Amino acid sequence: MGKIKKLGKDVLVKIFKMPEERALSIKRWISAAFRLSMNKAVVSREHLPEVLKLLKLKGPAAEVGVAAGYFSDFLLKHSDISILYSIDPWKTFDNDVYRDIGNVSQEEFERDYKAAVRILEKYRKRSNVLRMTSEEASRLFKTETLDFIFIDANHSYSECIKDFENWWPKLRKGGVFAFHDYINAEIAQGAYGVKKAVDEFIKDKRQKLFVTPCVWPSAYIVKDTSYAQLLLRIFKGWYRNERQ
Ligand SMILES: C[S@@+](CC[C@H](N)C(=O)[O-])C[C@H]1O[C@@H](n2cnc3c(N)ncnc32)[C@H](O)[C@@H]1O
């Protein structure tokens, strides 16, 4: 199976003389379109921009927990979102508040902050870096105004619960809400209670939870959207484009 997948990219690169980056992007799109239409999660968070494109989500978005800006850069590069708010306090917390390998020294946080600003400045008005905590930033947004929220900040159970409470109301109906590192674990890398918080939150909501099948999974929900509505959104767009 792995060989077939690689072959797909190689065909595009070698036979169609396509740049490697473009070939990878087409491969991601095909995989996401197939999986989404089968009501399955995409294979990794790197395929989330394709989900946004397939669902025609182009409005404002937020990444909470940015570090050196790798994923904010990836999202802006591969999606059509109008603006991404990249939120992180870049501040060392006490170990009992934030036990994580991401909780580095203040000196390292300053370096990460500068790196994030530098990598995102090319997007000009599409990027807005907010140096503050998740909770502080959530107060800046009006109800149901964001198309996509990606949370990869403090992974403890109690902080994830707060993130849900603060950010879920800010998401538009039909938007995508995602948590990275959907696991429960007390390991060297940190304290993770993301899975417990997400599972509890979703229990009464009757919403489908999509979980990417990888070692550090992302879990996401398409807010108030049934499978039928999901299909309609994908295929209606295609149908309309065909006729234009
Ligand atoms: C795992 S890193 C983020 C990595 C980034 N999402 C990526 O994929 O490139 C976690 C980040 O969450 C930030 N963080 C921790 N507590 C936070 C809070 N309360 N609000 C916002 N960000 C927080 C940390 O400063 C750290 O930079």
The ligand as an SDF file (V2000), in Angstrom:
LIG
                    3D

 27 29  0  0  0  0  0  0  0  0999 V2000
    3.2800   21.8230   21.2580 C   0  0  0  0  0  0  0  0  0  0  0  0
    3.6060   23.5230   21.2140 S   0  0  0  0  0  0  0  0  0  0  0  0
    2.7180   24.0630   19.7940 C   0  0  0  0  0  0  0  0  0  0  0  0
    3.2620   23.5580   18.4910 C   0  0  0  0  0  0  0  0  0  0  0  0
    2.5810   24.1160   17.2570 C   0  0  0  0  0  0  0  0  0  0  0  0
    1.1510   23.9580   17.3130 N   0  0  0  0  0  0  0  0  0  0  0  0
    3.1130   23.4170   16.0190 C   0  0  0  0  0  0  0  0  0  0  0  0
    2.5440   22.3900   15.6330 O   0  0  0  0  0  0  0  0  0  0  0  0
    4.0800   23.8940   15.4180 O   0  0  0  0  0  0  0  0  0  0  0  0
    2.6220   24.1000   22.5230 C   0  0  0  0  0  0  0  0  0  0  0  0
    2.5910   25.6080   22.6760 C   0  0  0  0  0  0  0  0  0  0  0  0
    1.4650   25.9080   23.5220 O   0  0  0  0  0  0  0  0  0  0  0  0
    1.7490   27.0830   24.2090 C   0  0  0  0  0  0  0  0  0  0  0  0
    0.8530   27.2430   25.3670 N   0  0  0  0  0  0  0  0  0  0  0  0
    0.9580   26.7000   26.5940 C   0  0  0  0  0  0  0  0  0  0  0  0
   -0.0070   27.1320   27.3980 N   0  0  0  0  0  0  0  0  0  0  0  0
   -0.7810   27.9570   26.6490 C   0  0  0  0  0  0  0  0  0  0  0  0
   -1.9580   28.7230   26.9050 C   0  0  0  0  0  0  0  0  0  0  0  0
   -2.5370   28.7260   28.1130 N   0  0  0  0  0  0  0  0  0  0  0  0
   -2.4710   29.4530   25.9080 N   0  0  0  0  0  0  0  0  0  0  0  0
   -1.9010   29.4440   24.6810 C   0  0  0  0  0  0  0  0  0  0  0  0
   -0.7820   28.7480   24.3780 N   0  0  0  0  0  0  0  0  0  0  0  0
   -0.2340   28.0210   25.3510 C   0  0  0  0  0  0  0  0  0  0  0  0
    3.2120   26.9530   24.5830 C   0  0  0  0  0  0  0  0  0  0  0  0
    3.7740   28.2120   24.8250 O   0  0  0  0  0  0  0  0  0  0  0  0
    3.8110   26.2080   23.3760 C   0  0  0  0  0  0  0  0  0  0  0  0
    4.4710   27.0920   22.5160 O   0  0  0  0  0  0  0  0  0  0  0  0
  1  2  1  0
  2  3  1  0
  2 10  1  0
  3  4  1  0
  4  5  1  0
  5  6  1  0
  5  7  1  0
  7  8  2  0
  7  9  1  0
 10 11  1  0
 11 12  1  0
 11 26  1  0
 12 13  1  0
 13 14  1  0
 13 24  1  0
 14 15  1  0
 14 23  1  0
 15 16  2  0
 16 17  1  0
 17 18  1  0
 17 23  2  0
 18 19  1  0
 18 20  2  0
 20 21  1  0
 21 22  2  0
 22 23  1  0
 24 25  1  0
 24 26  1  0
 26 27  1  0
M  CHG  2   2   1   9  -1
M  END
$$$$
